[in-house]
Amino acid sequence: MVIKVSKNITNAKYHKDVISGKDGAINCIIDGQHCSVPMVDNNTDYQEIKEQIAAGTLTVEASD
């Protein structure tokens, strides 16, 4: 039996890539640590962010 523990993710905001001008990461606080999470599907933190967005428990602020 596998028990999944959700991470505490707060202050999430998209971050634009300087060169492409497209959102490429999400800056946030995960379990008290400031993080920049790349938006790539094999990143476990990004997978967790997507799950929390889908569950309606996390909102990510638009980039500047």
C-alpha positions in Angstrom: 0.0 0.0 0.0 1.4 3.4 -1.0 0.4 6.5 1.0 0.7 9.8 -0.9 1.5 12.8 1.2 0.8 16.2 -0.5 3.4 18.9 -0.3 2.5 22.3 1.2 2.8 24.6 -1.8 2.1 28.3 -1.5 2.8 31.6 -3.2 2.8 30.0 -6.6 3.5 32.3 -9.6 4.4 31.6 -13.2 7.8 32.8 -14.3 8.5 33.8 -17.9 11.7 32.7 -19.7 13.7 35.7 -20.7 14.6 34.5 -24.1 11.3 32.9 -25.3 9.0 35.2 -23.3 6.8 32.1 -22.4 6.1 30.7 -19.0 8.8 28.1 -18.2 8.8 27.7 -14.5 6.7 28.2 -11.4 8.2 30.1 -8.5 6.7 29.0 -5.2 7.3 27.9 -1.6 7.3 24.1 -1.1 7.2 23.0 2.5 8.8 26.2 3.6 11.5 26.3 0.9 11.6 28.9 -2.0 11.7 26.9 -5.2 11.7 27.5 -9.0 10.0 24.5 -10.5 10.6 23.9 -14.2 7.4 23.1 -16.1 8.5 19.7 -17.4 6.3 16.6 -17.0 9.0 14.4 -15.5 9.6 16.9 -12.6 7.8 15.5 -9.4 7.2 19.0 -8.0 5.6 20.1 -11.2 3.4 16.9 -11.2 2.3 17.8 -7.6 1.5 21.4 -8.6 -0.6 20.1 -11.5 -2.4 17.7 -9.2 -3.2 20.4 -6.7 -4.4 22.8 -9.5 -6.7 20.1 -10.8 -8.0 19.4 -7.3 -8.8 23.1 -6.9 -6.5 23.5 -3.9 -3.8 25.6 -5.6 -4.0 28.6 -7.8 -0.9 29.9 -9.7 -0.7 33.6 -10.2 0.0 34.9 -13.8 3.5 36.0 -14.6 4.4 39.7 -15.0 
